[in-house]
Amino acid sequence: MQRGADLLDGHLLRVLATLVEERSVSRAAARLRQTQPAVSGSLKRLREIFGDALLVRDGTTMVPTARAAGLAVQARRALGEIEALLVEPETFVAANAEQRFRIASPDYIAPSWIARLAQHVSLEAPRCRIELRALGPTFDFERALADDELDLVIGNWPSPPEHLHISLLLEDELVCVMAKDHPLAQEGATQVDEADYLAAGHVVPVPYAMGQRGVVETYLGERRLARDARMQVPYFGLAPSIAASTELIFTTARHFAEYHAGLLPLAVLRAPEGFPRMRFYQLWHDRVHHSAAHRWLRALVAQLGRKLAEPR
């Protein structure tokens, strides 16, 4: 009698991972370019192998069991290793390469960082192209990474998706940006008191990814506190100009704040005591984990991240 491990193959692992991501036999079938009966048959085999329902109905939707969620993470890793075995060693010569790299990020990285990225790519890989895409609450970046519509994501969520590869870019201090004549920006002031922070009005960017809360909201929520979000804006780049001409406060990373403070009449004060630091990282899928071209890109992004983290 065959053991469960002997019954598994790459096809079943891919079906398992896709079913957990899609939470629907029909959507998984469409994505895998298979018929629904074929995917249903694979799900039946997976249930027999693992002795678990894997997907259970919740009203009109299907949800993965706790076992299925854990298995899907392992399945994606295994698929990446299988693909690496089948791919011949790849070389990447930046100076001669002609490749398009697609990077998604909110606009919370200072424009100077984007300019440095463009400069380095232009010098090191002049025939390569960079496409920057904006993250937003309706953009499913996880699926875009899996479906070869995106190569890299730069993010700073407190809980990034566990099934993606992750690399820390930099840690940065949270600061409060406000007009230079703001009542809290008195001469000699270096930090905002928590009571003043909670009493003030704030300009706040809308969430930029599905199911993810920002660092500040997560921190305050854990303490059952909330700030007074007087104005929400779709882009981080709008917030400094609004703060410069109102009494609203904008909370952001220091490197972003200081860039805009060099252009606008803004004061930059440390966030209240106890506020977390912002951790920026890059995320990518198993699909490109072993690619020499993408390793070059990730190394370049990491190098520029380290420069941003240098003391100012």
VMD Tcl script that draws the C-alpha trace (Angstrom):
set ca {
  {0.00 0.00 0.00}
  {1.38 3.39 -0.96}
  {2.07 5.97 1.69}
  {0.35 9.37 1.43}
  {3.64 11.01 0.49}
  {4.03 8.62 -2.43}
  {0.62 9.65 -3.80}
  {1.50 13.35 -3.98}
  {2.88 14.94 -7.13}
  {3.53 18.44 -8.42}
  {0.09 18.62 -10.02}
  {-1.75 17.91 -6.77}
  {0.44 20.37 -4.88}
  {-0.39 23.09 -7.43}
  {-4.12 22.27 -7.20}
  {-3.96 22.46 -3.40}
  {-2.18 25.82 -3.38}
  {-4.56 27.26 -6.00}
  {-7.70 26.03 -4.23}
  {-6.60 27.64 -0.96}
  {-5.83 30.93 -2.73}
  {-9.04 30.99 -4.79}
  {-11.40 29.39 -2.25}
  {-13.47 28.18 -5.17}
  {-13.31 25.06 -7.36}
  {-14.56 26.97 -10.40}
  {-12.05 29.84 -10.04}
  {-9.23 27.39 -9.37}
  {-10.21 25.42 -12.48}
  {-10.18 28.56 -14.60}
  {-6.78 29.61 -13.27}
  {-5.32 26.12 -13.77}
  {-6.98 25.84 -17.20}
  {-8.72 22.63 -16.18}
  {-12.34 21.51 -16.01}
  {-14.26 21.79 -12.75}
  {-14.78 18.00 -12.55}
  {-11.00 17.50 -12.88}
  {-10.27 19.92 -10.04}
  {-13.05 18.39 -7.92}
  {-11.47 14.98 -8.49}
  {-8.07 16.31 -7.40}
  {-9.64 17.84 -4.29}
  {-11.20 14.46 -3.45}
  {-7.78 12.77 -3.76}
  {-6.16 15.45 -1.60}
  {-8.81 14.96 1.08}
  {-8.12 11.24 1.10}
  {-4.35 11.71 1.29}
  {-4.44 14.22 4.14}
  {-7.54 12.94 5.94}
  {-8.89 16.48 6.11}
  {-11.76 18.32 4.41}
  {-9.27 21.05 3.32}
  {-12.09 23.32 2.03}
  {-15.39 23.64 3.88}
  {-18.49 25.58 2.96}
  {-19.31 28.77 4.87}
  {-22.59 30.08 3.54}
  {-22.08 30.67 -0.17}
  {-18.28 30.57 -0.02}
  {-15.59 27.99 0.65}
  {-12.94 28.53 3.32}
  {-9.74 26.54 3.91}
  {-9.34 24.56 7.10}
  {-6.42 25.36 9.40}
  {-4.66 22.26 8.06}
  {-5.16 23.39 4.47}
  {-3.73 26.85 5.16}
  {-0.54 25.33 6.56}
  {-0.29 22.76 3.79}
  {-0.67 25.44 1.11}
  {2.38 27.31 2.42}
  {4.44 24.11 2.31}
  {3.05 23.23 -1.13}
  {4.17 26.56 -2.61}
  {7.66 26.09 -1.21}
  {7.83 22.55 -2.58}
  {6.68 23.74 -6.01}
  {9.41 26.36 -6.03}
  {12.04 23.72 -5.28}
  {10.66 21.40 -7.97}
  {10.77 24.21 -10.54}
  {14.35 25.02 -9.53}
  {15.36 21.40 -10.24}
  {13.96 21.59 -13.75}
  {15.45 24.95 -14.72}
  {18.96 25.07 -16.13}
  {21.38 27.38 -14.31}
  {20.69 30.91 -15.47}
  {23.11 33.75 -15.92}
  {22.23 37.42 -15.96}
  {24.54 40.02 -17.44}
  {22.96 43.34 -16.52}
  {24.83 45.35 -19.13}
  {23.41 43.23 -21.98}
  {20.04 42.20 -20.54}
  {16.72 43.26 -22.00}
  {14.12 42.69 -19.31}
  {11.08 44.33 -17.80}
  {10.82 44.44 -14.00}
  {7.43 45.22 -12.45}
  {7.48 46.63 -8.93}
  {4.43 47.58 -6.86}
  {4.57 49.94 -3.90}
  {2.59 52.71 -2.25}
  {4.14 56.14 -2.70}
  {5.52 56.22 0.84}
  {9.09 55.80 -0.41}
  {10.73 59.19 -0.91}
  {10.99 60.19 -4.60}
  {14.75 60.42 -4.15}
  {14.83 56.62 -3.64}
  {12.91 56.06 -6.87}
  {15.32 58.40 -8.65}
  {18.29 56.41 -7.36}
  {16.68 53.17 -8.56}
  {16.20 54.66 -12.03}
  {19.78 55.95 -12.03}
  {21.32 52.58 -11.07}
  {19.23 50.62 -13.57}
  {20.11 53.11 -16.29}
  {23.83 52.75 -15.55}
  {24.02 49.02 -14.83}
  {21.28 47.62 -17.09}
  {20.54 50.29 -19.71}
  {18.32 48.02 -21.82}
  {16.10 46.96 -18.91}
  {12.84 48.66 -18.03}
  {11.24 49.33 -14.67}
  {7.47 49.56 -14.33}
  {6.26 51.01 -11.04}
  {2.70 50.13 -10.08}
  {0.63 51.61 -7.29}
  {-0.73 49.36 -4.57}
  {-4.33 50.00 -3.62}
  {-7.16 48.41 -1.64}
  {-8.59 46.74 -4.75}
  {-5.29 45.46 -6.17}
  {-4.70 41.79 -5.32}
  {-0.91 41.91 -5.37}
  {-0.59 38.33 -4.08}
  {-2.40 36.97 -7.11}
  {-0.49 39.33 -9.41}
  {2.80 37.93 -8.08}
  {1.60 34.35 -8.55}
  {0.22 34.99 -12.05}
  {3.36 36.63 -13.47}
  {1.76 40.07 -13.58}
  {4.15 41.48 -10.97}
  {7.72 40.70 -9.89}
  {8.28 42.51 -6.61}
  {6.29 44.30 -3.91}
  {7.66 46.83 -1.44}
  {5.56 47.01 1.71}
  {5.59 47.72 5.44}
  {2.60 45.87 6.88}
  {2.89 44.59 10.45}
  {1.89 41.09 9.23}
  {3.07 40.41 5.65}
  {1.71 37.34 3.83}
  {3.48 34.26 5.15}
  {3.62 32.36 1.86}
  {5.76 34.99 0.12}
  {9.51 35.38 0.38}
  {10.54 38.44 2.38}
  {13.67 40.53 2.80}
  {14.06 43.50 5.13}
  {15.01 46.75 3.36}
  {15.23 49.16 6.26}
  {13.80 50.18 9.58}
  {12.87 53.82 10.05}
  {11.58 56.01 12.86}
  {7.98 57.17 12.88}
  {7.67 60.95 12.99}
  {4.91 63.55 12.96}
  {4.86 66.09 10.14}
  {3.03 69.39 10.66}
  {3.05 73.01 9.59}
  {6.00 75.00 10.93}
  {3.60 77.33 12.78}
  {1.56 74.43 14.25}
  {0.84 74.87 18.00}
  {2.71 71.63 18.73}
  {5.79 72.77 16.81}
  {6.86 75.30 19.40}
  {10.49 76.37 19.53}
  {12.58 73.60 21.03}
  {9.87 70.93 20.61}
  {11.31 67.58 19.47}
  {8.52 65.09 20.19}
  {4.72 64.96 20.23}
  {3.08 63.94 23.50}
  {0.60 61.05 23.20}
  {-2.27 63.07 24.69}
  {-1.64 65.89 22.20}
  {-1.37 63.36 19.39}
  {-4.75 61.79 20.15}
  {-6.39 65.20 20.59}
  {-5.11 66.50 17.25}
  {-6.65 66.09 13.81}
  {-4.80 63.90 11.34}
  {-4.44 63.48 7.59}
  {-4.32 59.74 6.89}
  {-3.73 57.81 3.64}
  {-6.34 55.18 2.85}
  {-5.24 51.53 3.26}
  {-3.17 50.48 0.27}
  {-3.71 46.71 0.34}
  {-6.61 44.37 0.87}
  {-6.94 43.03 4.40}
  {-3.95 44.98 5.75}
  {-3.96 47.71 8.40}
  {-1.24 50.30 8.62}
  {1.45 50.37 11.30}
  {-0.11 53.26 13.22}
  {-3.66 51.86 13.17}
  {-2.38 48.45 14.25}
  {-0.41 49.92 17.16}
  {-3.23 52.15 18.35}
  {-5.81 49.39 17.87}
  {-3.81 47.03 20.07}
  {-4.05 49.66 22.81}
  {-7.73 50.34 22.09}
  {-6.95 53.87 21.01}
  {-7.84 55.75 17.83}
  {-6.66 58.95 16.22}
  {-8.97 61.58 14.75}
  {-8.65 61.06 10.98}
  {-10.08 64.36 9.73}
  {-9.00 63.79 6.13}
  {-8.20 60.65 4.17}
  {-6.16 60.90 0.99}
  {-5.51 58.31 -1.73}
  {-1.77 59.03 -1.93}
  {0.95 59.55 0.67}
  {2.43 62.31 -1.50}
  {-0.61 64.52 -0.94}
  {-0.40 64.47 2.85}
  {2.68 66.72 3.37}
  {1.14 69.59 1.36}
  {-2.10 69.32 3.33}
  {-0.23 69.28 6.64}
  {1.79 72.35 5.60}
  {-1.35 74.48 5.19}
  {-3.59 73.12 7.98}
  {-3.39 72.09 11.61}
  {-3.55 68.42 10.64}
  {-0.71 66.05 11.54}
  {0.72 63.44 9.19}
  {2.53 60.41 10.65}
  {5.12 58.77 8.42}
  {8.68 57.46 8.16}
  {11.47 59.93 8.81}
  {13.13 59.55 5.39}
  {9.84 60.43 3.67}
  {9.15 63.30 6.08}
  {12.57 64.91 5.74}
  {12.43 64.80 1.95}
  {9.18 66.78 1.94}
  {10.33 69.07 4.76}
  {13.08 70.20 2.38}
  {10.41 71.36 -0.07}
  {7.59 72.66 2.17}
  {7.26 74.73 5.38}
  {7.02 71.68 7.63}
  {8.22 70.73 11.09}
  {9.23 67.14 11.81}
  {8.86 65.88 15.38}
  {9.32 62.39 16.81}
  {6.14 60.37 17.26}
  {4.91 59.78 20.83}
  {6.95 57.55 23.10}
  {6.34 53.88 22.45}
  {5.33 54.16 18.79}
  {6.87 51.31 16.74}
  {9.47 51.73 14.07}
  {8.44 51.20 10.46}
  {9.92 48.10 8.83}
  {10.08 48.22 5.04}
  {10.68 45.02 3.11}
  {10.45 43.49 -0.34}
  {8.20 40.53 -1.11}
  {8.37 38.09 -4.00}
  {6.87 34.79 -5.11}
  {8.50 31.37 -5.47}
  {8.01 31.83 -9.21}
  {11.04 34.16 -9.42}
  {12.93 33.08 -6.32}
  {15.72 31.34 -8.26}
  {15.83 33.70 -11.24}
  {19.27 35.30 -11.69}
  {17.68 38.45 -13.14}
  {15.37 38.87 -10.18}
  {18.14 38.12 -7.70}
  {20.04 41.01 -9.30}
  {16.98 43.27 -8.94}
  {16.39 42.31 -5.31}
  {20.06 42.90 -4.48}
  {19.88 46.36 -6.04}
  {16.68 47.23 -4.15}
  {18.27 45.98 -0.91}
  {21.39 48.07 -1.55}
  {19.32 51.23 -2.03}
  {17.30 50.38 1.06}
  {20.46 50.21 3.15}
  {21.46 53.67 1.87}
  {18.08 55.06 2.95}
  {18.68 53.63 6.42}
  {22.00 55.46 6.83}
  {21.94 58.12 9.58}
  {20.75 61.50 8.37}
}
mol new
graphics top color blue
foreach p $ca { graphics top sphere $p radius 0.5 }
foreach p [lrange $ca 0 end-1] q [lrange $ca 1 end] { graphics top cylinder $p $q radius 0.2 }
display resetview
